[in-house]
Amino acid sequence: MGMNDTPSSERVHIGFFGRRNAGKSSVLNAVTGQDLAVVSGVKGTTTDPVQKAMELLPLGPVVMIDTPGIDDEGELGGLRVKKSYQVLNKTDVAVLVVDHGQGMAAEDRALLKRIQEKHIPCVIACNKADLDDPAEDPCNPGKQVEAGGEPQEPYPASLPVIKVSALTGQGIDELKECLADLGKVQESGRRIVGDLLEPSDFVVLVVPIDKAAPKGRLILPQQQTIRDILEADAASIVLKEDELAKALPALGKKPKMVITDSQVFGRVAKDTPEDILLTSFSILFARYKGNLAPLVKGAAALKGIAAGDKILISEGCTHHRQCNDIGTVKLPGWIRQYTGVEPEFHFTSGTGFPDDLSGYSLIVHCGGCMLNEREMKYRMECARDQGIPMTNYGILIAYTQGILKRSLGPFPEIASLLG
């Protein structure tokens, strides 16, 4: 991702859902004015969720997601339906595409129920309105209709229902305006670090450059943190962990804060004087996404881990794993060293977060920089609802090295949770 691009995690995610051949892909293409999705008259053309980051006026930066039909059949079809439902976990605005000539079916109503349970803003797009028969209008809210030979509930009067035609363009502009209204982002007021800084402050960022570092660029949390520092009219100095001890005395002015990559937390803590605030990118992003307090509490579960207990280590992205990967190698090593026992480690990445967490004693998640706020909250809620403690990489590393309380120095109200 370039420094001028809006990260996917900060974009409004718009998901298009519906039965096979309702025209989901065609409506998506009509809304974007691009051939983003493959269109065919064959049922089940879309076999996996497909997403594309783009600018959608008048809304702005978005991620458009096309999904498989929710009425797919057979064992493989059932897996595709499950994938479509999983997309809801990161959907900020849902578009339920219904065939205008058929109205809603049981599958549409089941999906709509799930959308409403998740409090996702939704619009119903009645596609193929160019085939409209004035005598039969199944897209009329409040009118009893039939689909599949069975009586169906009318369209909910509480939701916008728009007749569209992907073929002729009818209603597409109205649909786009509706998406803009539903997708308006409520400003949370949260900052990554800018609210902790004053103009002319400067911050030292410690960024290891090793085989796991992406060639020629900084990783996303580092980019976003630098941008937030600039927006606070402050300055940042970026250096490697082996330069910190020499650099601090030579700066001529004490930095307001040192922010480090979690993997070198121990060394950076030793090299940073106690009178300088110290934290990590991972801790900052946990606060930014509103999850810092429960993740700090979750780290304490490590004290109760016994041999054979199952620990889930989950990443939100799907980067290529290196030989000394933090998730699959370093974290398990630190956990073994701290607990003195051999737990059973399980690993997931990308969208592969399990629904059933009941067998786990602890979940250790990455910072979630590639996940939008809704999906990260969903994962947190899954753990909370099933009574499974959850923490993140940086918090767990600081905890195992005995420096968590110090690393929470910028946030005394959170540090107080440690007693």
JOZIUR-V429345 format. One record per pair of residues at least 24 apart in sequence whose ideal C-beta (glycine too) atoms are under 8 Angstrom apart, sorted by the first residue. I is the first residue (numbers start at 0). J is the second residue. If there is no record, write none. Layout:
I | J
I | J
This chain:
0 | 219
0 | 222
2 | 222
2 | 226
5 | 52
5 | 60
6 | 219
6 | 223
6 | 368
6 | 369
7 | 52
7 | 62
7 | 369
7 | 371
8 | 219
8 | 367
8 | 368
8 | 369
8 | 370
8 | 371
8 | 372
9 | 60
9 | 371
10 | 52
10 | 60
10 | 61
10 | 62
10 | 371
11 | 58
11 | 59
11 | 60
11 | 61
11 | 62
11 | 91
11 | 92
11 | 182
11 | 184
12 | 50
12 | 61
12 | 62
12 | 64
12 | 89
12 | 90
12 | 91
12 | 92
12 | 371
12 | 373
13 | 55
13 | 61
13 | 62
13 | 63
13 | 64
13 | 90
13 | 91
13 | 92
13 | 93
13 | 94
13 | 178
13 | 182
14 | 64
14 | 66
14 | 86
14 | 87
14 | 90
14 | 92
14 | 93
14 | 94
15 | 63
15 | 64
15 | 65
15 | 66
15 | 94
15 | 96
16 | 66
16 | 69
16 | 83
16 | 86
16 | 93
16 | 94
16 | 95
16 | 96
16 | 110
16 | 114
17 | 68
17 | 69
17 | 95
17 | 96
17 | 97
17 | 107
18 | 68
18 | 69
18 | 70
18 | 97
18 | 98
18 | 104
18 | 106
18 | 107
19 | 43
19 | 67
19 | 68
19 | 70
19 | 71
20 | 68
20 | 98
21 | 68
21 | 96
21 | 97
21 | 98
21 | 126
22 | 96
22 | 98
22 | 126
22 | 127
22 | 165
23 | 65
23 | 66
23 | 68
23 | 96
24 | 65
25 | 126
25 | 165
25 | 166
26 | 94
26 | 96
26 | 124
26 | 126
26 | 163
26 | 165
26 | 171
26 | 174
27 | 63
27 | 65
28 | 165
29 | 163
29 | 165
29 | 168
29 | 171
30 | 55
30 | 63
30 | 171
30 | 174
30 | 175
30 | 178
31 | 55
31 | 63
35 | 63
35 | 65
36 | 65
42 | 68
43 | 67
43 | 68
43 | 71
43 | 76
43 | 79
46 | 79
47 | 79
47 | 82
48 | 82
48 | 83
48 | 85
48 | 86
55 | 175
55 | 178
56 | 175
57 | 175
57 | 176
57 | 179
58 | 175
58 | 178
58 | 179
58 | 182
58 | 183
61 | 182
64 | 90
69 | 106
69 | 107
69 | 109
69 | 110
70 | 104
70 | 106
83 | 110
84 | 110
84 | 113
85 | 350
87 | 113
87 | 114
87 | 117
87 | 119
88 | 117
88 | 373
88 | 374
88 | 377
88 | 378
89 | 370
89 | 371
89 | 373
89 | 374
89 | 377
90 | 119
90 | 373
91 | 119
91 | 120
91 | 182
91 | 371
91 | 373
92 | 119
92 | 120
92 | 121
92 | 122
92 | 178
92 | 181
92 | 182
93 | 119
93 | 120
93 | 121
93 | 122
94 | 121
94 | 122
94 | 124
94 | 174
94 | 178
95 | 121
95 | 122
95 | 123
95 | 124
96 | 124
96 | 126
97 | 123
97 | 124
97 | 125
97 | 126
97 | 138
98 | 125
98 | 126
98 | 127
99 | 125
99 | 126
99 | 127
99 | 128
99 | 130
99 | 131
99 | 137
99 | 138
99 | 162
100 | 127
100 | 130
100 | 132
100 | 135
100 | 137
101 | 137
101 | 146
101 | 147
102 | 137
102 | 138
102 | 144
102 | 145
102 | 146
102 | 151
103 | 137
103 | 144
103 | 146
103 | 151
103 | 152
103 | 154
104 | 146
104 | 147
104 | 151
105 | 147
105 | 149
105 | 151
108 | 151
108 | 152
111 | 155
120 | 181
120 | 182
121 | 158
121 | 181
122 | 158
122 | 159
122 | 160
122 | 161
122 | 174
122 | 177
122 | 178
122 | 181
123 | 154
123 | 158
123 | 159
123 | 160
123 | 161
124 | 161
124 | 163
124 | 170
124 | 174
125 | 160
125 | 161
125 | 162
125 | 163
126 | 163
126 | 164
126 | 165
127 | 164
127 | 165
127 | 166
128 | 162
128 | 163
128 | 164
128 | 169
128 | 170
129 | 164
129 | 166
129 | 167
129 | 169
131 | 162
138 | 162
187 | 289
189 | 286
189 | 287
189 | 289
190 | 227
190 | 231
190 | 287
191 | 223
191 | 224
191 | 227
191 | 283
191 | 284
191 | 287
192 | 224
192 | 227
192 | 228
192 | 231
192 | 256
192 | 258
192 | 283
193 | 227
193 | 228
193 | 230
193 | 231
193 | 233
194 | 231
195 | 255
195 | 256
195 | 409
196 | 228
196 | 231
196 | 233
196 | 255
196 | 256
197 | 231
197 | 233
197 | 255
198 | 231
198 | 232
198 | 233
199 | 232
199 | 233
199 | 234
200 | 231
200 | 233
200 | 234
200 | 254
200 | 255
201 | 233
201 | 234
201 | 235
201 | 236
201 | 250
201 | 252
201 | 254
201 | 255
202 | 228
202 | 233
202 | 234
202 | 235
202 | 236
202 | 254
202 | 255
202 | 256
202 | 257
202 | 258
203 | 235
203 | 236
203 | 238
203 | 243
203 | 246
203 | 247
203 | 250
203 | 254
203 | 256
203 | 257
203 | 258
204 | 235
204 | 236
204 | 237
204 | 238
204 | 257
204 | 258
204 | 259
205 | 238
205 | 239
205 | 240
205 | 243
205 | 257
205 | 258
205 | 259
205 | 260
205 | 263
205 | 267
206 | 237
206 | 238
206 | 239
206 | 260
207 | 239
207 | 240
207 | 260
207 | 262
207 | 263
208 | 239
210 | 321
210 | 322
210 | 323
211 | 321
211 | 323
211 | 324
211 | 325
218 | 368
219 | 368
219 | 369
220 | 280
220 | 281
220 | 283
220 | 284
220 | 366
220 | 368
221 | 260
221 | 280
223 | 368
224 | 258
224 | 280
224 | 283
240 | 266
240 | 267
240 | 270
243 | 267
243 | 270
243 | 271
244 | 270
247 | 271
247 | 272
247 | 275
256 | 409
258 | 283
261 | 325
261 | 392
261 | 393
261 | 396
261 | 397
262 | 325
262 | 329
262 | 396
264 | 393
264 | 396
264 | 397
264 | 400
264 | 402
264 | 406
265 | 400
265 | 402
268 | 400
268 | 402
268 | 405
268 | 406
273 | 405
276 | 408
276 | 409
277 | 402
277 | 405
277 | 406
277 | 408
278 | 406
278 | 407
278 | 408
278 | 409
279 | 393
279 | 396
279 | 397
279 | 406
280 | 366
280 | 393
281 | 365
281 | 366
281 | 391
281 | 392
281 | 393
281 | 394
281 | 396
282 | 393
282 | 394
282 | 397
282 | 406
282 | 407
284 | 366
284 | 367
284 | 368
285 | 366
285 | 391
285 | 393
285 | 394
286 | 410
286 | 413
288 | 367
288 | 372
288 | 375
288 | 376
289 | 372
289 | 376
290 | 375
290 | 376
290 | 379
290 | 391
291 | 410
291 | 413
292 | 413
292 | 416
293 | 379
293 | 383
293 | 389
294 | 389
294 | 390
294 | 391
294 | 394
295 | 390
295 | 394
295 | 403
295 | 407
295 | 413
295 | 416
295 | 417
296 | 388
296 | 416
297 | 361
297 | 362
297 | 382
297 | 388
297 | 389
297 | 390
297 | 394
298 | 390
298 | 394
298 | 395
298 | 398
298 | 403
299 | 388
299 | 398
299 | 417
300 | 360
300 | 361
300 | 388
300 | 390
301 | 334
301 | 337
301 | 338
301 | 361
301 | 390
301 | 395
301 | 398
301 | 399
303 | 360
304 | 334
304 | 338
304 | 340
304 | 342
304 | 360
304 | 361
305 | 340
305 | 342
305 | 360
306 | 340
306 | 341
306 | 342
307 | 341
307 | 342
307 | 343
308 | 340
308 | 342
308 | 343
308 | 360
308 | 361
309 | 342
309 | 343
309 | 344
309 | 345
309 | 358
309 | 359
309 | 360
310 | 334
310 | 342
310 | 343
310 | 344
310 | 345
310 | 359
310 | 360
310 | 361
310 | 362
310 | 363
311 | 345
311 | 346
311 | 347
311 | 353
311 | 356
311 | 359
311 | 361
311 | 362
311 | 363
312 | 344
312 | 345
312 | 346
312 | 347
312 | 362
312 | 363
312 | 364
313 | 346
313 | 347
313 | 348
313 | 352
313 | 362
313 | 363
313 | 364
313 | 365
313 | 378
314 | 346
314 | 347
314 | 348
314 | 349
314 | 364
314 | 365
315 | 348
315 | 349
315 | 364
315 | 365
315 | 367
315 | 368
315 | 369
315 | 370
315 | 374
315 | 375
316 | 348
316 | 349
316 | 365
316 | 368
316 | 369
317 | 348
317 | 349
325 | 392
326 | 365
326 | 392
330 | 363
330 | 392
330 | 395
330 | 396
333 | 395
333 | 396
333 | 399
333 | 400
334 | 395
334 | 399
336 | 399
337 | 398
337 | 399
352 | 378
352 | 381
354 | 381
355 | 385
356 | 381
356 | 382
356 | 385
356 | 387
357 | 385
357 | 387
359 | 387
360 | 387
360 | 388
361 | 387
361 | 388
361 | 389
361 | 390
362 | 387
362 | 388
362 | 389
362 | 390
363 | 389
363 | 390
363 | 391
363 | 392
363 | 395
364 | 389
364 | 390
364 | 391
364 | 392
365 | 391
365 | 392
366 | 391
366 | 392
366 | 393
367 | 391
